[in-house]
Structures are given as structure tokens and as C-alpha cells.
């Protein structure tokens, strides 16, 4: 049987669509068949997990059907955060690949799939190859694979807790922390984790509920942090931690209610890491503050700017041997004593450990970071067929000038006022922009440059 996916669901880092419109059970089954074909359909084992969305059981069942029809054996680990699925693949000697059914931080009627193959991120050309395999179909029937259920939660929690090895238990016992999983898939794992942590812990919305009745689980959106911010203030907590819908992105509120952005968290983690691993490479995405790169270099580390996207960062870390990576969106990757994938629960424990090792509160560490003025990520729609062409036009115009331009992902232009970035989104039909300066006047001049370049390509912001 051949199958054709809706072209909009084949994203750079994963497969993601609107259930009942662009994504359904037939697509899930085709994904399973195509992934099995990639593995050779020879009895290889694939771990499968799912988030708590209402459509996830249906998609999981169809995915497993496709994998087993394609000759793979399937290890079902049940509902949990995506990093728990990554752990099942990384720690399972008998597991060759993994697929998580998840819509991540997207709206509740969205869903999709994230992949790992042989310990490596699976993205870009790999996802496009699944489409080609599905369109070709399979001509020869092969023996159907088997399905087993495997509980990895306890082992996963044990592995997470190793992040606190060597940390003074008395210091841990003094901490008072708020947590918010937003009714996402990380809830049960968080409850199991904090039950074993010293200190005082207050948890919000840990019941997995695909309706997301309290707020949407995207910790990069300030409105979604209102409940956590209120909890931290009401209980006078040291800080608060929030997770996205599948637990691979972290958001942090300090004791004063201030959001610690992803690149700021990366600076804190780098400070801690470089004490233990002098000269280590630290990767940040192209949207990160210049302060990240300057601070890593000043601490003796090797800063590396790379493309935005969790799969792209993970691949670059493997290529370069980097021990730490991070994105503005709250994906944080540790490869010093962990596996190099993005795990927000592990990042939360590393934040606790970093604060104790650096002998400062999370709030104090936040306050000590460089203060620059930046825009949020500005998004504006541009047709899928045109968005990359706009970036190419801008890069071509700038190449004819003396501008200092980095084209690793879009165009990032450095000027005496600071820097501005314009890039095509890999997950939406549109462009994104960001700018950073030391003052408001400089920021205004940077944004005027962005507007001028967009206007020259017939786009308005």
C-alpha cells in the first residue's frame, strides 16, 4: 500500500499536523511502515511513547500497527515526557530507534511524531525519506513484529537524580521550589521525582489532561506562567519551574517573578559547567543573546553559534563534542554526564545543582547576568514558497555592503548598536526576527534596518 502525507506535516525536526485535517491514523500507520523500512524490518526494536493529548492513543495504536507490519518489534512505554522516550532508547541495549507521539507545545488539536534512530537525531532529509518510502510502499510481505509493554519510569527517575550526585543534602533540603507541568505529559514523572527530592515542593497541574484546562503548556509564553508566578509569590519560594507539553523545554521564574529566558539559563549552566570542564564547547542557537557567546569566551569556554532547532543542535553537539547546548525556546542539552538530548526535568535538577555549586540563589545568578534590551521573537506570516527566497534576497543585498553578517541560519547582522536577526521558520509559514541592543534607541535603529530589508523584498512586519 502506498501513502502520501499532507506536505504541511513534514517539518524540519518532526512530523506535526492538525488531527482530522492534515494528520490521522492512516498517516501514523504509514509513518510506522516507513520507519520500519528504514530499519530493515528485520526484528529491530523501536521504543514508542506518547503524550497526553486526546488523539495520542489513536495515533499510537496506528503507529505500532505500521511498525509491527513492517517487521519491527515494538517496546511501548506508555504516557510520559519525550525525554523519557529518549532515555528508553539511549539506555536500552536492545532498542535501535524510538518514536514519541506528541504535539509538543502546539494547540490541543495538533499532534505528531518525534524520532530517534540509533542514538542520533532524526530530522530533515530523514523525515523527507519517510515520505518517499511511504509513497513507494512495500512490495513484499514480511513477518509481523511483536509488541511488549515496558515500564521505564522508575529507572528514568533514578537516572535523573544522578544530576544531584555529590550535592550537599542539607543544601537541597533548604530549597523551596514551585513546579508546573500544565497538565502535560511530564506530570506523573515530576510527581515521582519530587517525592524523592529533599526540600519543599509545590506542584501545579500534574494530572495529564489533553484538554489543558488550566493553561496551555508553553513556558516561553508569559501568560502561561501566571499560575506559577502567583505560586512563587504566595509561598515565598526560591524559584519556579515550568514545562512544555512533552517535557523537553523548561521555563524558570525566579523569586522576584522574573522569567529567566532560555539563553540566560544557558549562561548559568555554562558558568557551572566550565568550572568542571575548562575549555568546553558550548553551543547556542542563532537567536541567543550575544552575552552568551561573550560570557562563555570570558570564562575560558569555546562558544559556537548554530542553527535553531533541537535536532540541529543535538547533531552539532555530536559532531563537535560540545558538552552543553541550548536554545532560546528552553531546549537545554547536557552531554557531560548525560546523553546530549533535551530533557527539561534533568535541566531542572542541573539548575538546582548549579545554584548550590556556584553558592548563589537562582535569583542572584539571574541578577548577575548582563543586562541588554531585546525584542521577543517577532513572527509574521510569509507564504511557505516565498519565505526562504526573502532570506536569500536579504543575504544577497547585505553581501554587497560592509555589514558584518552571519548566515549560519538566516541572516544575523552585527552593528555598533547590537545585532538583528531575520530567518525563515522551519515550523511555520513565516519569518521571524529578533534584535538586541544596549539601549532603546539602538534597538529602534536595529528594527528600522529589519523593516528596510523586509520592505526591499516586498514584506511588511
N, C-alpha and C positions, 0 to 999 in steps of 0.2 A: 504494500500500500504506500502510495506517495502522499506527501502532505506539503502544503505551502503555508508558511506563517504570515500573518499580517506584518508588513515591513516595519511598522512603527514599534513593534515589541522587541526587535533585535537591537539592543543597546550596546554601547561600548563595553560596559562592565558586567552586564547581566541581561536577562530577558525579563521584560516587565510590561504589563498591559492592563487594560480595564476588563475585568471579568464579565463575560456575557456580551462584550462588544468586540474586543480585539484579542481576547485570551479566553480559552476554555479547555475542557477536558481533552479534546482531540489534540490540542497543541501540547498539553502536558504529556500525553502518551507519545506523541512524535518526538518530544524532547528526550524522553526515556529511550526510545528506539535509536535515536541518533547518537546519544551519549554512549549507549551500549556498543554501537558500531565502532565508535572511536576507540573503545577499549578492546575491541576484537570479538566481543560476545563469547568469550571462552571461559565463562565462570568467574570472571573478575568480580570483586565485591565493591559495591557502591553504598556508602552511607547516605541515608535520606532523613532529613528532619523537616520540621515545618513551624511556622509562626502561628499566632492565634487568630488569624483572620478567618472570617466565616467561610470563605471559599477554599481555605487551605486543605482541609481533609479531602475534598473532592479532587483537587489538583494533585495532592499527594497520591491518592489511590490510582489515578490515571498515569502518573509518572512511574510509579512502581510497576504497573502493568506493562508499560512500554519497556522498562529496564529488564524485567524478567523475560518478556517475549523476545527481547534482543539477546538473551543468553547470559545476562548478568545476575549474580546473586545480590540480594539487597539486605542491608542492615538498617532497620527502621529504629530511630532513636526517639521518636515522638516529638512533642511540643517543647521548644526551647529556643534560646537565642542562637543566632547564626554562629557565633564563636564556639558554642558547644558542639555544633556540627563540624566545624573546623577541627576542634580538638579530637573528635571521634576519628577523623581521617588522619590527623597527624600522629596520634598515639596508637592507632590500630595497625599492627604489622600486617594484618590480613586484608586491609582496606586500600583499594587503589584509587578511589575517587569519591566525591561527595557532592550532593546537591541539596540545597536548602530551598524549600518552598516559602517565599517571603515577598511581601510588598514593601519591606523596609520601612521608611518613614512616609511613604505615599498615602494618599487617602484610602479609606477603608474598602472601597470597591476596586482597588488596584491589587494586583498580585504578580508574582513572577518567580524567578529561579536564580540562585547564585551557585557558582560551581567551583570546585577544586579538582585538579587532576594530578595525581602523583606528587602531592605536596606543593604544587605550583598554581598560581592564579590562572584562571581560565577566562579569557576575555578577547575582545577584538576579533582577530582572524579565527580564533577557536569558535566563537559564537556564530560567525558567518559560515563556518564549515558545518555546523549543526544544521543550518538552513539548507545547505547544499545536499547534505546527507538525507534530510527529510524529503527533499524534492526528488531525489533519485529512488528512494525506497529501498527495500531489501528483497532480493530475488530468491534467496534460499532460506528455508525454514531451519532453525537450529533448536536444540533442546532448551526448554524454558528453564530459567533460573529459579532459585528458591528464595524465600523471604524469612528472615529471623528478626525478632524483637530484641533490642539490646539497651539496657539501662546504663547510661554513662554519666548520669547526673552526679553521683557521689564521687566518682573518680575525677570528674571535671572540677568540682568544688575543691577537692584535695589539691589538685594542680594549681588552682587559683591561689590558694592560701600559701603556697611556696613563695609568693611575691613578698610575704612578710617575714621570711626566714631571717633570723638574726636581729629582728626589731625588738626593742625592749618591751616586754608585755605590760609593764606599768605605764609606759607612754601610750600604748594602744588603749589601755583601759581608761585613760583620761579623756579620750576623744568622744565627742557628741556630734553625730552626723545624721543628716536627713537624706532620704533616698526616694526617688520617684521613677517607677517604670512605666507609668502612663497606660496601664492595662495591656502592655506589650508582652512579648514572648519571654522577656528576661525576668518576669515577676517571680515564678517559682524558684529559679536559680538564685535570685537575690535573697529570698526568704531563707533558703538553705545556707547561703553564705553568711548572712548577718547573724544567724543563730550560732555560728561558730566563731564570731568575732568578739574580742573584748570591747568594752566601751558601751556607750548608749546609742541606740539606733532607732530612728523613727522612719517607718516605711509608708509610702503612699501608693495606692492603686496597683498593688501587686497581683490582683486577680486578673488572669488573662481573659480579655473580653474584646472580641473583634468589632464590637460597636464603638469602642473607645469613648465610653460615656463621660469621662471627666475632662480630658483634653487630648488633642492629637499628639502622638509621641514623636515629636521632632524637637530635640533640645536646642537647636540653633535658632528657633523662633521664640523671641522673648515672651510672647503671650502664653506660650505653653509652659513657662516656668513660674507662672504666678502662684500656683499652689505650693510649689517647693519654696519659693521666696518667702511666702507667708509663714510656712512651717519653720524655716530657719529663724525668722524674726520672732515668732511667738514663743519658740522654745529656747531662744538664745543659743543656737547650735553653732558649732565651729565652721561648718560649711554644708552644702547640699549637693547631691549628685543626681543627675537625670540621665535617662537612656532613651534611645530611639526605639522604634517598634520591634526591631530584631536584635537589639543589644550590641551592635558593633560600633555605635557612636556615643560619645559621652558629652554631657554638658555639666558645668560646675558653677555653683553660686557661692560666693564667699560669705563670711559672717555679716558683711555690710550689705548684702543683697545684690552685689555686682556680679554680672556674668563674666566668667573667665573664658575668653574665646579660645578656639582650638589652637591657634598659633601661640597664644600666651601660655596655655598648658604645655605646649611643646618646649617652650623656653624653660619652664620649671623642670620638666623631665630631663631636658638636656643638661641643666645645671647639676642635677643629681647623677646622671649617667657619666658625665665627663670626670667627675671625681673618682669614679670607679674604673673608667676606661679612657684614660687620657688619649687625645688624638682621634677618637672615634668619629666616623662619618655619621652625620645627622641630615636626613632628607626632609625638606618641607616643600609643599606644593607652591605653584607659581602665584597663588593668591595670598600667601603668607606675608606678614609684615617684614620689612627689611630688618627690623630689630632682631628677628630670629636669626638671620644669617650673620649679622654683625655680632650678636651675643655669643653664638656658637664659636665663631672665629676668635673672639676675645678670650674665651675660656679654653682655647687650645684645641678645639674640635675642628672638623672639616665639614663646613656647611655645603649642601648641594641642593640647588633648586631643581624641581622636576615637575612633570605634568600632573595636573589634577586628576584624581580618580584612584579609589582604593586599590584596584587591581594593578594599576600602573605603578603606584608607589611600592606595593609589595614586590612586583617584578624587579624594580630598580634596586630595592634593598638586597635581593638575592644576587643580582648582577654585581653590585659594588661591595657587598659585605657590610653595608651600613647596619648599625646596631639599634638605631631609632629612626622613626619617621612619623610624620603627622600631616594632617590637613586642617584647613580652616573649619571644615564641617564636623570635626570632632572624631574622625578616624585616627587612632593612635596605634603605632606598630612598634612592638618591642622585640628585638632579636638578640638581646644579650643573654637573658636567661629564660626566654620564651620562644615562641615559634615564628615570630615575624608577621603574624596576621593581626587584624584589628579586633580587639576584644575589649569592650568598654568596661566590663566587670574587672578584668585584670588591670586596666588602666586606673580604675578607681583605687585598687589596692596599691598600685605603684605611686599614686598621689599621696596616699597615707604614708607610705614608706619614705617617699622623698621629703615630705614635711618633717618627719622625725629625724631623718639623717642630716638634713640641712639645718635642723634645730630652729625652725621658724614655723609659725602657723601658716596655713594656706592663704589666709588674708594678708599676712605680712609678705609672703612671697609674691602675691599678686601686686601689692602696693609698690614693691621694689622694682617692678618691671618698667622698662622705658615707656614714656607716655607720648604717643603720637596720635594724630587725628586721622581717622579713616572713615570711608563710607562703608556701609554694609555691601554685600554683593548685590549690585544693581542688575536686574533682569529685564529684558524687553524682547518681545516676540519678533522673530525673523524666520521666514519660511526655511524648512529643512534644506531645500535645494539651493538656498542662497546664502546661508549663514557662513559657511566656510569660504565662499567666494569673497564676502565682505572682508574677512580677516586677511585673505591673500592680497586684496587691493590695498588695505591699510599698510601691511608689511612692505609692499612694493613702493608705496609713496614714501614711507619712512626711510627705506634703504637709499633713497636719493638725497637724503639730508644727513646732517651730522648727529642726529639723535642717537642716544645710547639705547639700543633695542635688544631685548632678549626674546627669541622666537621659539623657545622650547615648547610653549603651549599658548598659542595665540600671539599677542604682542604685549610685552611688558616694557614700558618706556620709563627710563630714569632721567630726571631733570633736577636742577638745583632746588626745585620746590618739593621733590619727593619722587613718587612714581605713580603711574597709572597702568591698568591692565585692561585689555579687551580680548575676549576669547569666545569661541563658539562652544556652547554647551554640548556635552556628549549625551545628555539625558533628556533634553527638551528642545523644542523648535525655537531657538532663540540665541541671543548673545548675552554675555554677562560682562560687567565692568566693575572695577574697583579702583580706588585711589587712596593714597596715604601721604600726609604731609605733616610738617611740624606745627602748622597753624591754619586757621580757617581761610585766610587769604590765599595761601599756597594751594590749599585743597580746591578752592574755586578756580584757580588758574589751571590746575590739572584737569578738572572736569570740563573746562572750556576746550581743552585740547581734545578730549574724548569726543565731545559734541562736534567739533570741527571735522574730525576724521570720519565720524558717522555720516555727517551731512554730505561730505565729499563722495560718499558711497550711496547716497540716497536713503539713509536711515535716520530716523529721529529717535531720541532717547525719551 
